[in-house]
Amino acid sequence: MVQKYQSPVRVYKHPFELVMAAYERRFPTCHLIPMFVNSDVVNEESSEDGSTHRIERRCALDVDAPRLLKRIAGVDYVYFIQKNTLNKKERTLHIESHNETFSNRVVVHETCCYSVHPENEGWTCFEQTASLDIKSFFGFESTVEKIAMKQYASSINKGKEIIEFYLRELESEGVTHVPRWTCSSVSPALPAPNSLSASPPELQHPSAPAVPASQPADTKDCASQEANQDSGAPQADSLVEILAGTPEDKLDADYIKRYLGDLTPLQESCLIRLRKWLQETHKGKIPKDEHILRFLRARDFNMDKAREILCQSLTWRKQHQVDYLLETWSPPQVLQDYYTGGWHHHDRDGRPLYILRLGHMDTKGLVRALGEESLLRHVLSINEEGLRRCEENTKVFGRPISCWTCLVDLEGLNMRHLWRPGVKALLRIIEVVEANYPETLGRLLILRAPRVFPVLWTLVSPFIDENTRKKFLIYAGNDYQGPGGLVDYIDKEIIPDFLGGECMCEVPEGGLVPKSMYRTPEELENEDVRLWTETIYQSASIFKGAPHELVIEIIDAASVITWDFDVCKGDIVFNIYHSKRAPQPPRKDPLGAHGITSPGVNNVQLIDKSWTLGQDYSMVESPLTCKEGESVQGSHITRWPGFYILQWKFHNMPACSATNLPRVDDVLATLQVSSHKCKVMFYTEVLGSEDFRTACCDVQSLGSMTSLESSHSGFSQLSAATTSSNHSQSSSMISR
């Protein structure tokens, strides 16, 4: 099994040439890396103009492995081959290394790159990736993997420290500037690869002229660039703050520390690889890094498990348009008056503080007046607001704040709160929040717990994640007022007045909901259905041998059928067929035993088994295979009137493919092989020929409709007010 690792971009606030001078001082040995025993130059060559220099070294490492393992393997040192390619003109250094020892049993491959910072030419970036493939190692495969992971983490932590050490050493010797390479250079601008002595003459003191008086055009450009660097130097820290706050394709180590927190090298690697996977699979918008990190933490940085629950959550967010919840959800007046919860300043760690006076809440009255779905929507809006406040506090306090604190006051809790439908609603809310907002609760303070609390705790605790339960602090009676109580977590001046503090709290006091506001079961059921169906997406289950099919009747040729679907589970094949005659009404689902009873979930089969492809119906697009987690948008311009059938079909994977799928690149691939059920979430729309022509006016400069590339966005949101022009930019499925 191949293990992959990737580090974030490390930034040195020094020019590339100076960093290269510091890098070369690591050879042939480095006292800062005790395991680096020695290195010998195997091959060395330079281009005619001196702009490119290649060097190959054989490095000996004294790997920190158990003595017994070394004796069994019969080696003291592990040898690696390192190939460096320095391009002085492009200002890059590419490093590739692989193990020579035990290469038939273990394959270690590492690539590194030094390059100029894209936003500041006076800074240098460093990136590092590695892969480990253990074929066999005398039965010690897991031990070797742990040793390799430890060595990788150590090298990541040590790498920047070593470069910084040699940069300071150069500075102490009066070397703070190295001129850039120019085509007029007679000698290389960097020290010879094997130079172990003091700094070479090319390394100049700032007082020495960096560029000769008589300069060719290229040299003048270099000089002006260096001048620009110097003029921008005082703004370096402010620039990295701006860049760190808005990362695009690559994560910077400084950004991670400032906005996400201290992560181990392996945790950083998981975050970067999962983010990259989302960029490749969900082209367009992707979740924020904080969001991805929460799901990784919830699964102890297990990539496969985190990716599975994250994909499910992204699909859920898209289906129910949760991204728009804060803008679209307006709590009914009964919630504003009787829901005893609200935000109240922040705790000692800077986390947003939410206060819930559960003992004063009439849960039965709220459920009878609103229904389960409205309460769920309100709780989701609270969680969305909590995420927003965490982002704000991160900026205010200058450190990562990714979760909030919840204070629950249970004074007044009694058996009335254990009303069965109310507990059922509470359990459902907990289930949804646990699945879609992991690691957002930093601490839960439960105050004034009465005797009935253990009964409630027994009911709800099995539905709460174990990691979440560890964050609970429970105080009975007035125990919260003493040492180790509330003041340890919340500043005294913001303790609410109803808890003995002096701060006025705007959380509603609650009370009994008037029975006149109660609604009948029929009204509540209709309300729940309305809320459930407040999405333009439909869900369908697909079984082996039972595809899901949707028929669309087209009256006018040159109409456009558009689609947007997410593959929630399994791998599927998407087809489009045309028939002159209408399919028969949907047959009864023969797979009812599977229990497909959730609202909006269906399995409809329209193509009769007696129909023959090529006679009764024809394929109008090439089949499209889509993997789990993919989001696909596209369109088809109809050539004939009639009936078009969109089909989502179970994808049968070759039996041998399971052993060849990389663990990092497929979500639960082994489960997909044995599973006989897939699930898709889809939305379709038809543009009439007249609407199509109107919509095309905005995109004519881009070419024909079928030439446009299909978009893929795991976070794409199609509101109920989606216009025709939004969909007109999707391509034909075959153009994908």
LINHUWO-V327120 format. One record per residue. N is the residue number from 0. PSI is psi in degrees with one decimal (NA if undefined). NEAR is the number of other ideal C-beta (glycine too) atoms within 10 Angstrom. Layout:
# LINHUWO-V327120
n=N psi=PSI near=NEAR
n=N psi=PSI near=NEAR
This chain:
# LINHUWO-V327120
n=0 psi=129.6 near=11
n=1 psi=126.3 near=13
n=2 psi=135.7 near=18
n=3 psi=145.3 near=17
n=4 psi=145.5 near=22
n=5 psi=131.6 near=21
n=6 psi=157.4 near=23
n=7 psi=170.1 near=25
n=8 psi=123.7 near=22
n=9 psi=136.5 near=18
n=10 psi=125.1 near=21
n=11 psi=126.0 near=19
n=12 psi=53.7 near=18
n=13 psi=152.6 near=21
n=14 psi=155.2 near=24
n=15 psi=-45.5 near=24
n=16 psi=-36.4 near=20
n=17 psi=-38.0 near=21
n=18 psi=-37.9 near=25
n=19 psi=-38.5 near=20
n=20 psi=-39.1 near=25
n=21 psi=-38.9 near=23
n=22 psi=-42.5 near=21
n=23 psi=-20.2 near=20
n=24 psi=-5.0 near=18
n=25 psi=-13.9 near=18
n=26 psi=151.3 near=21
n=27 psi=-17.1 near=16
n=28 psi=163.6 near=15
n=29 psi=118.2 near=16
n=30 psi=-17.5 near=9
n=31 psi=-11.8 near=12
n=32 psi=87.1 near=16
n=33 psi=-31.7 near=10
n=34 psi=-15.8 near=16
n=35 psi=94.9 near=21
n=36 psi=-47.9 near=16
n=37 psi=164.7 near=15
n=38 psi=138.9 near=20
n=39 psi=139.4 near=13
n=40 psi=122.0 near=13
n=41 psi=-40.4 near=12
n=42 psi=148.1 near=10
n=43 psi=136.0 near=14
n=44 psi=155.1 near=9
n=45 psi=155.0 near=14
n=46 psi=165.4 near=12
n=47 psi=-39.2 near=6
n=48 psi=-0.5 near=12
n=49 psi=7.2 near=16
n=50 psi=-24.9 near=18
n=51 psi=133.9 near=16
n=52 psi=126.3 near=20
n=53 psi=137.4 near=16
n=54 psi=137.6 near=20
n=55 psi=127.9 near=16
n=56 psi=151.8 near=21
n=57 psi=113.6 near=15
n=58 psi=137.4 near=20
n=59 psi=128.1 near=19
n=60 psi=135.7 near=18
n=61 psi=86.5 near=15
n=62 psi=137.1 near=18
n=63 psi=81.2 near=11
n=64 psi=155.6 near=19
n=65 psi=142.4 near=11
n=66 psi=-38.4 near=7
n=67 psi=-42.1 near=10
n=68 psi=-39.7 near=16
n=69 psi=-39.5 near=15
n=70 psi=-39.9 near=10
n=71 psi=-41.9 near=13
n=72 psi=-22.5 near=18
n=73 psi=28.6 near=6
n=74 psi=153.5 near=14
n=75 psi=-37.2 near=11
n=76 psi=152.5 near=15
n=77 psi=129.1 near=22
n=78 psi=136.2 near=18
n=79 psi=147.8 near=19
n=80 psi=125.0 near=15
n=81 psi=126.4 near=18
n=82 psi=119.3 near=15
n=83 psi=134.3 near=21
n=84 psi=110.3 near=15
n=85 psi=119.6 near=24
n=86 psi=101.5 near=16
n=87 psi=-28.2 near=24
n=88 psi=-46.8 near=15
n=89 psi=-10.9 near=13
n=90 psi=57.5 near=18
n=91 psi=150.3 near=15
n=92 psi=116.8 near=22
n=93 psi=130.7 near=15
n=94 psi=128.3 near=17
n=95 psi=134.9 near=15
n=96 psi=147.7 near=18
n=97 psi=157.2 near=15
n=98 psi=140.0 near=19
n=99 psi=-38.1 near=13
n=100 psi=133.9 near=16
n=101 psi=31.4 near=19
n=102 psi=-19.8 near=13
n=103 psi=-10.7 near=7
n=104 psi=-38.1 near=16
n=105 psi=131.7 near=19
n=106 psi=113.4 near=15
n=107 psi=124.4 near=22
n=108 psi=129.0 near=15
n=109 psi=137.7 near=19
n=110 psi=137.8 near=15
n=111 psi=155.9 near=19
n=112 psi=127.0 near=16
n=113 psi=134.4 near=22
n=114 psi=169.2 near=17
n=115 psi=138.7 near=17
n=116 psi=132.4 near=20
n=117 psi=-21.3 near=13
n=118 psi=-12.3 near=11
n=119 psi=109.8 near=21
n=120 psi=-10.9 near=17
n=121 psi=2.1 near=20
n=122 psi=162.3 near=23
n=123 psi=135.0 near=26
n=124 psi=149.5 near=21
n=125 psi=128.8 near=22
n=126 psi=148.6 near=16
n=127 psi=131.8 near=21
n=128 psi=156.4 near=16
n=129 psi=153.9 near=22
n=130 psi=147.7 near=16
n=131 psi=123.1 near=20
n=132 psi=105.3 near=13
n=133 psi=109.0 near=20
n=134 psi=-50.7 near=12
n=135 psi=145.0 near=12
n=136 psi=68.6 near=17
n=137 psi=26.5 near=12
n=138 psi=4.2 near=8
n=139 psi=34.9 near=18
n=140 psi=-46.1 near=15
n=141 psi=-35.9 near=10
n=142 psi=-42.5 near=16
n=143 psi=-39.3 near=22
n=144 psi=-43.4 near=16
n=145 psi=-40.1 near=12
n=146 psi=-43.1 near=16
n=147 psi=-41.9 near=20
n=148 psi=-40.0 near=17
n=149 psi=-43.8 near=14
n=150 psi=-39.6 near=18
n=151 psi=-47.7 near=21
n=152 psi=-40.4 near=18
n=153 psi=-42.2 near=14
n=154 psi=-35.2 near=19
n=155 psi=-47.0 near=21
n=156 psi=-36.8 near=11
n=157 psi=-30.8 near=16
n=158 psi=-53.5 near=18
n=159 psi=-37.6 near=14
n=160 psi=-39.8 near=9
n=161 psi=-46.4 near=19
n=162 psi=-43.8 near=22
n=163 psi=-36.6 near=15
n=164 psi=-47.7 near=17
n=165 psi=-28.0 near=19
n=166 psi=-41.5 near=21
n=167 psi=-35.6 near=11
n=168 psi=-42.9 near=13
n=169 psi=-41.5 near=21
n=170 psi=-39.2 near=13
n=171 psi=-23.7 near=8
n=172 psi=4.3 near=12
n=173 psi=10.4 near=13
n=174 psi=109.3 near=21
n=175 psi=4.1 near=15
n=176 psi=137.0 near=19
n=177 psi=124.8 near=25
n=178 psi=151.3 near=21
n=179 psi=157.7 near=22
n=180 psi=140.3 near=24
n=181 psi=158.5 near=20
n=182 psi=-14.8 near=12
n=183 psi=-2.3 near=12
n=184 psi=136.0 near=16
n=185 psi=-35.8 near=5
n=186 psi=156.4 near=10
n=187 psi=146.9 near=17
n=188 psi=-8.6 near=19
n=189 psi=157.0 near=21
n=190 psi=155.2 near=20
n=191 psi=144.8 near=14
n=192 psi=-32.9 near=17
n=193 psi=11.4 near=14
n=194 psi=122.5 near=14
n=195 psi=-3.0 near=11
n=196 psi=-162.4 near=7
n=197 psi=177.0 near=10
n=198 psi=140.3 near=18
n=199 psi=164.9 near=17
n=200 psi=-20.5 near=8
n=201 psi=-23.1 near=16
n=202 psi=117.0 near=22
n=203 psi=152.9 near=16
n=204 psi=150.7 near=11
n=205 psi=-26.2 near=10
n=206 psi=-19.7 near=7
n=207 psi=148.0 near=10
n=208 psi=129.4 near=8
n=209 psi=-27.5 near=15
n=210 psi=134.1 near=16
n=211 psi=158.6 near=12
n=212 psi=-41.5 near=5
n=213 psi=111.3 near=7
n=214 psi=138.3 near=14
n=215 psi=171.2 near=12
n=216 psi=-44.5 near=8
n=217 psi=-39.3 near=14
n=218 psi=-38.0 near=19
n=219 psi=-39.7 near=12
n=220 psi=-45.3 near=13
n=221 psi=-42.9 near=18
n=222 psi=-42.4 near=17
n=223 psi=-35.1 near=11
n=224 psi=-42.0 near=13
n=225 psi=-36.8 near=19
n=226 psi=-38.7 near=12
n=227 psi=-37.7 near=13
n=228 psi=-48.8 near=15
n=229 psi=-39.8 near=12
n=230 psi=-26.8 near=10
n=231 psi=-5.3 near=15
n=232 psi=-43.9 near=14
n=233 psi=-19.6 near=8
n=234 psi=12.9 near=11
n=235 psi=-47.9 near=15
n=236 psi=-39.6 near=9
n=237 psi=-33.5 near=9
n=238 psi=-43.8 near=16
n=239 psi=-29.5 near=20
n=240 psi=-42.0 near=13
n=241 psi=-46.1 near=10
n=242 psi=-39.6 near=19
n=243 psi=-33.5 near=18
n=244 psi=-18.4 near=12
n=245 psi=65.8 near=7
n=246 psi=148.2 near=16
n=247 psi=-79.4 near=8
n=248 psi=-31.3 near=9
n=249 psi=145.5 near=15
n=250 psi=132.9 near=22
n=251 psi=142.3 near=19
n=252 psi=-39.3 near=20
n=253 psi=-38.3 near=17
n=254 psi=-43.4 near=21
n=255 psi=-47.1 near=23
n=256 psi=-38.8 near=16
n=257 psi=-39.3 near=17
n=258 psi=-18.5 near=23
n=259 psi=-22.9 near=21
n=260 psi=176.4 near=16
n=261 psi=119.5 near=9
n=262 psi=150.1 near=19
n=263 psi=160.5 near=12
n=264 psi=-38.2 near=21
n=265 psi=-34.0 near=17
n=266 psi=-40.3 near=19
n=267 psi=-42.0 near=23
n=268 psi=-43.9 near=26
n=269 psi=-43.3 near=26
n=270 psi=-45.9 near=24
n=271 psi=-41.8 near=22
n=272 psi=-38.2 near=18
n=273 psi=-38.4 near=22
n=274 psi=-42.3 near=22
n=275 psi=-40.6 near=16
n=276 psi=-40.9 near=21
n=277 psi=-38.4 near=21
n=278 psi=-37.2 near=14
n=279 psi=-36.6 near=12
n=280 psi=-40.0 near=20
n=281 psi=68.9 near=21
n=282 psi=139.8 near=17
n=283 psi=-134.1 near=13
n=284 psi=139.9 near=13
n=285 psi=163.7 near=20
n=286 psi=159.6 near=20
n=287 psi=155.4 near=14
n=288 psi=-36.9 near=18
n=289 psi=-38.2 near=20
n=290 psi=-45.9 near=18
n=291 psi=-42.3 near=22
n=292 psi=-34.7 near=26
n=293 psi=-41.6 near=22
n=294 psi=-34.5 near=25
n=295 psi=-44.2 near=23
n=296 psi=-36.3 near=20
n=297 psi=-23.0 near=22
n=298 psi=28.9 near=19
n=299 psi=37.4 near=11
n=300 psi=29.9 near=20
n=301 psi=111.5 near=12
n=302 psi=-47.9 near=19
n=303 psi=-45.8 near=15
n=304 psi=-42.4 near=16
n=305 psi=-39.8 near=23
n=306 psi=-38.2 near=26
n=307 psi=-51.1 near=19
n=308 psi=-29.5 near=15
n=309 psi=-43.6 near=26
n=310 psi=-41.9 near=26
n=311 psi=-40.4 near=18
n=312 psi=-39.3 near=19
n=313 psi=-38.9 near=24
n=314 psi=-42.7 near=22
n=315 psi=-44.1 near=15
n=316 psi=-40.5 near=20
n=317 psi=-44.0 near=24
n=318 psi=-40.7 near=18
n=319 psi=10.5 near=20
n=320 psi=46.8 near=18
n=321 psi=-27.5 near=21
n=322 psi=-25.1 near=14
n=323 psi=7.0 near=13
n=324 psi=-43.4 near=17
n=325 psi=-28.2 near=13
n=326 psi=-27.3 near=9
n=327 psi=-23.0 near=13
n=328 psi=123.6 near=14
n=329 psi=109.9 near=9
n=330 psi=135.0 near=15
n=331 psi=159.2 near=15
n=332 psi=-34.4 near=9
n=333 psi=-33.4 near=16
n=334 psi=-41.1 near=19
n=335 psi=-30.5 near=11
n=336 psi=-32.7 near=16
n=337 psi=-5.2 near=24
n=338 psi=112.5 near=24
n=339 psi=60.4 near=21
n=340 psi=152.2 near=20
n=341 psi=163.3 near=15
n=342 psi=144.2 near=16
n=343 psi=94.0 near=21
n=344 psi=-139.5 near=15
n=345 psi=162.8 near=20
n=346 psi=-174.0 near=22
n=347 psi=-23.8 near=13
n=348 psi=3.5 near=16
n=349 psi=4.9 near=16
n=350 psi=140.1 near=23
n=351 psi=142.1 near=23
n=352 psi=123.8 near=22
n=353 psi=131.9 near=22
n=354 psi=130.2 near=23
n=355 psi=116.0 near=20
n=356 psi=72.5 near=25
n=357 psi=-34.9 near=19
n=358 psi=-21.5 near=21
n=359 psi=1.8 near=19
n=360 psi=134.0 near=23
n=361 psi=83.3 near=21
n=362 psi=-39.2 near=20
n=363 psi=-44.5 near=19
n=364 psi=-39.6 near=22
n=365 psi=-41.0 near=24
n=366 psi=-41.6 near=22
n=367 psi=-28.3 near=20
n=368 psi=-28.2 near=22
n=369 psi=-37.5 near=27
n=370 psi=163.8 near=23
n=371 psi=-40.5 near=19
n=372 psi=-39.9 near=18
n=373 psi=-40.5 near=21
n=374 psi=-41.1 near=21
n=375 psi=-44.8 near=20
n=376 psi=-41.7 near=21
n=377 psi=-42.1 near=20
n=378 psi=-38.5 near=20
n=379 psi=-38.6 near=21
n=380 psi=-33.3 near=18
n=381 psi=-42.4 near=20
n=382 psi=-39.8 near=19
n=383 psi=-40.1 near=18
n=384 psi=-36.4 near=16
n=385 psi=-41.2 near=20
n=386 psi=-40.9 near=19
n=387 psi=-42.3 near=12
n=388 psi=-34.0 near=19
n=389 psi=-42.8 near=20
n=390 psi=-42.8 near=14
n=391 psi=-44.5 near=11
n=392 psi=-30.0 near=20
n=393 psi=-41.3 near=20
n=394 psi=-39.7 near=10
n=395 psi=-45.5 near=12
n=396 psi=-10.2 near=13
n=397 psi=23.1 near=11
n=398 psi=158.4 near=13
n=399 psi=126.6 near=19
n=400 psi=108.2 near=24
n=401 psi=-1.5 near=21
n=402 psi=171.6 near=22
n=403 psi=170.1 near=25
n=404 psi=138.1 near=24
n=405 psi=129.2 near=24
n=406 psi=120.9 near=25
n=407 psi=117.0 near=20
n=408 psi=119.2 near=23
n=409 psi=10.6 near=23
n=410 psi=126.6 near=15
n=411 psi=-5.1 near=16
n=412 psi=131.0 near=22
n=413 psi=-172.0 near=11
n=414 psi=-21.2 near=9
n=415 psi=-30.7 near=14
n=416 psi=-10.7 near=21
n=417 psi=18.2 near=15
n=418 psi=127.4 near=16
n=419 psi=-49.4 near=9
n=420 psi=-32.9 near=12
n=421 psi=-41.8 near=21
n=422 psi=-38.3 near=16
n=423 psi=-43.3 near=13
n=424 psi=-40.1 near=22
n=425 psi=-42.8 near=21
n=426 psi=-38.5 near=15
n=427 psi=-41.2 near=16
n=428 psi=-44.5 near=17
n=429 psi=-41.7 near=17
n=430 psi=-45.3 near=13
n=431 psi=-43.0 near=16
n=432 psi=-42.4 near=19
n=433 psi=-36.5 near=15
n=434 psi=-28.5 near=14
n=435 psi=-7.7 near=21
n=436 psi=55.3 near=22
n=437 psi=150.3 near=22
n=438 psi=32.2 near=19
n=439 psi=-16.6 near=20
n=440 psi=115.1 near=23
n=441 psi=-37.9 near=18
n=442 psi=141.1 near=17
n=443 psi=114.7 near=18
n=444 psi=113.9 near=23
n=445 psi=115.2 near=20
n=446 psi=149.9 near=24
n=447 psi=47.9 near=19
n=448 psi=122.9 near=22
n=449 psi=-177.5 near=15
n=450 psi=-27.6 near=9
n=451 psi=-10.3 near=16
n=452 psi=-43.3 near=17
n=453 psi=-31.6 near=12
n=454 psi=-46.8 near=12
n=455 psi=-40.5 near=19
n=456 psi=-38.4 near=15
n=457 psi=-33.7 near=9
n=458 psi=-40.5 near=15
n=459 psi=-25.2 near=12
n=460 psi=-35.2 near=14
n=461 psi=-19.2 near=8
n=462 psi=0.3 near=13
n=463 psi=132.7 near=19
n=464 psi=144.8 near=15
n=465 psi=-41.1 near=7
n=466 psi=-34.0 near=14
n=467 psi=-40.4 near=18
n=468 psi=-29.6 near=12
n=469 psi=-15.4 near=7
n=470 psi=3.2 near=17
n=471 psi=134.1 near=16
n=472 psi=119.0 near=16
n=473 psi=128.3 near=16
n=474 psi=128.5 near=18
n=475 psi=146.3 near=14
n=476 psi=-132.0 near=11
n=477 psi=22.5 near=12
n=478 psi=-24.2 near=14
n=479 psi=-14.0 near=25
n=480 psi=-15.4 near=14
n=481 psi=-169.3 near=10
n=482 psi=140.9 near=6
n=483 psi=9.5 near=11
n=484 psi=-144.0 near=16
n=485 psi=-36.5 near=23
n=486 psi=-16.2 near=15
n=487 psi=-18.5 near=12
n=488 psi=-22.1 near=19
n=489 psi=134.1 near=24
n=490 psi=141.3 near=14
n=491 psi=-37.0 near=10
n=492 psi=-11.6 near=9
n=493 psi=8.4 near=16
n=494 psi=128.0 near=21
n=495 psi=151.9 near=22
n=496 psi=-34.9 near=10
n=497 psi=-5.2 near=15
n=498 psi=15.9 near=20
n=499 psi=2.6 near=11
n=500 psi=-173.6 near=17
n=501 psi=2.8 near=10
n=502 psi=127.3 near=15
n=503 psi=131.1 near=9
n=504 psi=130.9 near=18
n=505 psi=10.3 near=9
n=506 psi=129.9 near=20
n=507 psi=145.8 near=17
n=508 psi=-14.3 near=12
n=509 psi=-133.2 near=20
n=510 psi=178.4 near=13
n=511 psi=132.5 near=10
n=512 psi=126.6 near=22
n=513 psi=137.7 near=13
n=514 psi=-18.5 near=9
n=515 psi=-18.0 near=6
n=516 psi=-4.7 near=16
n=517 psi=150.9 near=15
n=518 psi=155.6 near=14
n=519 psi=158.0 near=9
n=520 psi=-37.0 near=9
n=521 psi=-41.9 near=8
n=522 psi=-41.9 near=11
n=523 psi=-39.3 near=19
n=524 psi=-42.5 near=12
n=525 psi=-37.6 near=13
n=526 psi=-42.6 near=16
n=527 psi=-41.8 near=17
n=528 psi=-40.9 near=14
n=529 psi=-45.7 near=11
n=530 psi=-39.6 near=16
n=531 psi=-38.3 near=13
n=532 psi=10.2 near=12
n=533 psi=51.8 near=13
n=534 psi=145.5 near=18
n=535 psi=-3.4 near=18
n=536 psi=149.0 near=19
n=537 psi=155.4 near=18
n=538 psi=148.2 near=20
n=539 psi=140.7 near=23
n=540 psi=139.6 near=23
n=541 psi=128.1 near=25
n=542 psi=161.3 near=19
n=543 psi=117.9 near=15
n=544 psi=-0.8 near=11
n=545 psi=83.1 near=20
n=546 psi=164.7 near=22
n=547 psi=133.4 near=25
n=548 psi=144.7 near=21
n=549 psi=128.8 near=17
n=550 psi=137.9 near=16
n=551 psi=121.9 near=18
n=552 psi=128.9 near=10
n=553 psi=123.7 near=20
n=554 psi=-45.8 near=11
n=555 psi=128.9 near=12
n=556 psi=159.7 near=12
n=557 psi=13.7 near=16
n=558 psi=166.6 near=21
n=559 psi=124.4 near=24
n=560 psi=122.7 near=22
n=561 psi=152.9 near=21
n=562 psi=155.1 near=21
n=563 psi=113.9 near=25
n=564 psi=151.0 near=23
n=565 psi=137.3 near=27
n=566 psi=102.8 near=26
n=567 psi=-33.1 near=22
n=568 psi=136.7 near=22
n=569 psi=-178.3 near=25
n=570 psi=139.6 near=22
n=571 psi=164.8 near=28
n=572 psi=127.9 near=17
n=573 psi=128.2 near=22
n=574 psi=155.1 near=20
n=575 psi=126.9 near=23
n=576 psi=160.0 near=22
n=577 psi=140.1 near=19
n=578 psi=143.8 near=17
n=579 psi=-23.7 near=11
n=580 psi=151.5 near=10
n=581 psi=138.0 near=11
n=582 psi=159.5 near=19
n=583 psi=158.6 near=12
n=584 psi=150.5 near=8
n=585 psi=135.2 near=13
n=586 psi=158.0 near=12
n=587 psi=141.5 near=8
n=588 psi=113.9 near=16
n=589 psi=-5.6 near=12
n=590 psi=30.8 near=16
n=591 psi=-23.1 near=10
n=592 psi=-17.4 near=7
n=593 psi=-8.8 near=14
n=594 psi=43.9 near=8
n=595 psi=88.7 near=17
n=596 psi=-2.2 near=7
n=597 psi=146.8 near=10
n=598 psi=139.0 near=10
n=599 psi=-6.0 near=14
n=600 psi=131.3 near=13
n=601 psi=170.0 near=15
n=602 psi=104.8 near=21
n=603 psi=129.9 near=16
n=604 psi=123.5 near=19
n=605 psi=-33.6 near=23
n=606 psi=115.8 near=19
n=607 psi=145.9 near=11
n=608 psi=-22.8 near=6
n=609 psi=-12.4 near=7
n=610 psi=145.6 near=16
n=611 psi=127.9 near=7
n=612 psi=129.1 near=10
n=613 psi=-18.1 near=8
n=614 psi=-59.8 near=7
n=615 psi=-27.2 near=15
n=616 psi=160.9 near=22
n=617 psi=154.8 near=12
n=618 psi=130.8 near=14
n=619 psi=-7.1 near=20
n=620 psi=151.7 near=18
n=621 psi=143.8 near=11
n=622 psi=144.2 near=14
n=623 psi=117.7 near=17
n=624 psi=128.4 near=12
n=625 psi=134.3 near=22
n=626 psi=161.9 near=16
n=627 psi=134.6 near=25
n=628 psi=-14.0 near=25
n=629 psi=148.2 near=20
n=630 psi=124.9 near=24
n=631 psi=130.7 near=22
n=632 psi=145.3 near=24
n=633 psi=-177.4 near=26
n=634 psi=162.5 near=26
n=635 psi=128.3 near=24
n=636 psi=118.8 near=17
n=637 psi=140.4 near=22
n=638 psi=-24.9 near=12
n=639 psi=153.3 near=12
n=640 psi=167.8 near=15
n=641 psi=-151.1 near=17
n=642 psi=124.3 near=17
n=643 psi=130.9 near=23
n=644 psi=117.7 near=20
n=645 psi=127.7 near=21
n=646 psi=130.3 near=20
n=647 psi=117.8 near=24
n=648 psi=145.5 near=19
n=649 psi=133.5 near=20
n=650 psi=117.0 near=20
n=651 psi=116.1 near=10
n=652 psi=143.6 near=15
n=653 psi=142.4 near=8
n=654 psi=-32.9 near=8
n=655 psi=-10.2 near=7
n=656 psi=-25.1 near=12
n=657 psi=-32.6 near=15
n=658 psi=-13.9 near=9
n=659 psi=-5.8 near=8
n=660 psi=127.1 near=14
n=661 psi=138.4 near=10
n=662 psi=-31.6 near=14
n=663 psi=-26.1 near=18
n=664 psi=-3.0 near=14
n=665 psi=133.8 near=19
n=666 psi=115.3 near=22
n=667 psi=49.6 near=18
n=668 psi=-39.4 near=20
n=669 psi=-31.7 near=13
n=670 psi=-33.7 near=14
n=671 psi=-34.6 near=20
n=672 psi=-39.9 near=16
n=673 psi=-14.5 near=7
n=674 psi=147.0 near=16
n=675 psi=23.2 near=13
n=676 psi=133.6 near=16
n=677 psi=165.8 near=26
n=678 psi=135.6 near=21
n=679 psi=155.0 near=23
n=680 psi=124.8 near=21
n=681 psi=158.2 near=20
n=682 psi=135.3 near=19
n=683 psi=154.9 near=17
n=684 psi=147.4 near=19
n=685 psi=127.3 near=20
n=686 psi=125.1 near=22
n=687 psi=162.9 near=15
n=688 psi=-38.0 near=16
n=689 psi=-44.9 near=11
n=690 psi=-36.4 near=17
n=691 psi=-43.6 near=21
n=692 psi=-39.6 near=12
n=693 psi=-44.0 near=14
n=694 psi=-30.4 near=19
n=695 psi=-17.3 near=18
n=696 psi=-34.4 near=10
n=697 psi=-13.6 near=11
n=698 psi=11.4 near=14
n=699 psi=-34.4 near=9
n=700 psi=-15.3 near=6
n=701 psi=-7.8 near=12
n=702 psi=-170.9 near=9
n=703 psi=162.6 near=13
n=704 psi=-43.3 near=21
n=705 psi=-6.1 near=13
n=706 psi=-12.0 near=10
n=707 psi=145.8 near=18
n=708 psi=141.0 near=13
n=709 psi=144.4 near=18
n=710 psi=154.0 near=17
n=711 psi=113.5 near=18
n=712 psi=110.2 near=18
n=713 psi=-16.8 near=23
n=714 psi=14.9 near=15
n=715 psi=138.8 near=17
n=716 psi=120.8 near=14
n=717 psi=107.3 near=19
n=718 psi=171.4 near=12
n=719 psi=-20.5 near=8
n=720 psi=23.6 near=7
n=721 psi=130.5 near=15
n=722 psi=163.5 near=11
n=723 psi=-35.0 near=17
n=724 psi=-27.0 near=15
n=725 psi=-41.9 near=17
n=726 psi=-19.1 near=25
n=727 psi=-14.0 near=22
n=728 psi=5.2 near=19
n=729 psi=150.1 near=25
n=730 psi=173.7 near=19
n=731 psi=144.9 near=21
n=732 psi=-36.1 near=23
n=733 psi=-23.6 near=15
n=734 psi=-17.4 near=16
n=735 psi=NA near=17
